[in-house]
Amino acid sequence: MTRSRAGSYCGSGQGPLNTVQLEHPSHTGALLYGLNTLRSKGLLLDVTLIAGGQEFRAHRVVLASCSEYFRAMFTDEMKERCQSEISLKGVSATGLHHLLEYAYTSRLCLNLANILDILAAAAHFQVPTIIQACSNYLQAQLDLDNCVDVSMLAETYSLYSLRKKVTAFMSAHLHQFSETADFQRLNASQLTHLLSCDFPVDCSEAQVLDIVLDWLQYDWNKRAPHCPTLLSSINWNEVPKALIQKVERLITGLSSPQLRLSSLEMPLSPSTPQGLVNTRGLELAVVKVGGFSLCGVTNEITYFLPSSGRWRHLTTIPHVEQCNFGTAVLENELFVVGGCFNQSLEELIHPFGFRFSPQHNKWSTMAPMQRERCRFSLSVVRGFLYAVDSWSPIPSLPGFRAQHSAATLGHRLLITGGLEGERVLDSCYVYDTTTNSWSARSPLLKPRADHASVTYGGHVYLCGGWYEDEIATRVLVGTIDRYDLETDTWTVVTNVPTPRFHAGVVVVDNLLWVVGGCLSDVPFDRGTGVVEVFDFRTGEWQSCSSYPQDIWEHVCVPLYVPRCRDDMDVLPFTE
């Protein structure tokens, strides 16, 4: 071998150098250990820091590598650049001690006794990793006794994420928090911030109003000027009229015209949706449950908030991937019952049920049905769940049917269409829960299977579905039909821009949403992500962005979902 001019050995040819890059995983730890050993033995130290009357010797290069503050001090044209002793103002000896321990060992010991000193030092010296560690620690220690202090710390040190967590905690425990002495320590700006952040609360809006009035009366002379701002934060749509007199008595005699109740938006009939204590911080969402996509069957549940305009992941049904289950909403809880799944190429049907609370983001189990079932309808009538297929503990539905649809009208349950064998049905039956009996009603305008039915304004609306013509060709039903229970009549309301079946259909805020489904304009069923919205008030269709994926055989339901959720967006399917 010969030595090249560049100082490397090579053979007679021009072959590769066979470079190998080594990275030892323990080198970083060994380096820190070595630097800390030098510090403990007083070797190569080149600066002395003085805080709280105590001296701390260190290496400039270590300080500059961990802190933007020290890096600027030792590299820019500052007088401390050449000083061997530096006095630090506004930093405690405790805070500096722990910061140096972290710089030399990467270890940090946090407790309630030192957290303030360490956070102050980390903010002063601009060490983001310690600031974040302090923020995480304070969040973990959060309770009703310290939430006001933690909120003030978050505000002082611009810890926006922590302040958001504290505000959400205060809101979630607002009723209990308002009864503590610390609640009265909140100033007007902090209370306004708490009310305007739009987090879910644990009490009714009437109680929120009482809490605001109690805060004002605690020191009325000083707090009265803040009355207009605070009262404008109340959701009067959910406040009983009886409480308005209490507000009137409180503000009587105040000269500010802003305090006139006539300037506040008062509803004619205050109300809160059934099952909710308060809608504060919540928004009625379009929720898509399960179904199929190009990836196959899924237990995924996603939601669409009209205010955000995006589909996001909500949760997953806590069961093996299944389909053809029953779905219903009762008191803002989602019920998923029964269904079927494949195991060793065999379809298994089960009776088990689960319910999901969007406010608490929690699943719980419920009593199973008395028998296994799938491809059935699940409906709510007067607080009870009704599962309807070929068999039921209530009087049997006349005939056999599957892939039908069900809707609720007061104390009645309306069953429409479906399949009996291979025949698509146009029949309609009503079950009266007060008389425990079924009765036949006027048939549908068109037979339908795999359609959806919803209730709006005292009527039932049918959307989607299909039937077969004389030569057994599948035909999509392209109309939305309305049923009037009093006159027992069906009426065509509108034509669906994109006819389909196995779509998710739901009513949210006077709008009928039709999400996804199957099209039949090709030899094989083709899924779609098209979303179309019908406005009941104007009788017109609105354009809406499509679901990010092609989906079918899912169910859509309305659920109030916290707006503060930070969920991942639903992404388009990629092969």
Secondary structure by P-SEA (a helix, b strand, c coil): cccccccccccccccccbbbbbbbcaaaaaaaaaaaaaaaacccccbbbbcccbbbbbbaaaaaaccaaaaaaaccccccccccbbbbccccaaaaaaaaaaacccbbbbccccaaaaaaaaaaaccaaaaaaaaaaaaaacccccaaaaaaaaaaacaaaaaaaaaaaaaaaaaaaaaccccccccaaaaaaaaaccccccccaaaaaaaaaaaaaccccccccaaaaaaaacccccccccaaaaaaaaaccccccccccccccccccccccccccccccccccccccccccccccccbbbbbbccccbbbbcccccccccccccccccccbbbbcccccccccbbbbbcbbbbbbccccccccccccccccccbbbbbcccbbbbbcccccccccccccccbbbbbcccbbbbcbbbcccccccbbbbbbccccccccccccccccccbbbbbcccbbbbccccccccccbbbbbcbbbbbbccccbbbbccccccccccbbbbbcccbbbbcbbbbcccccbbbbcbbbbbcccccbbbbbbccccccccbbbbbbbccccccccccccccc
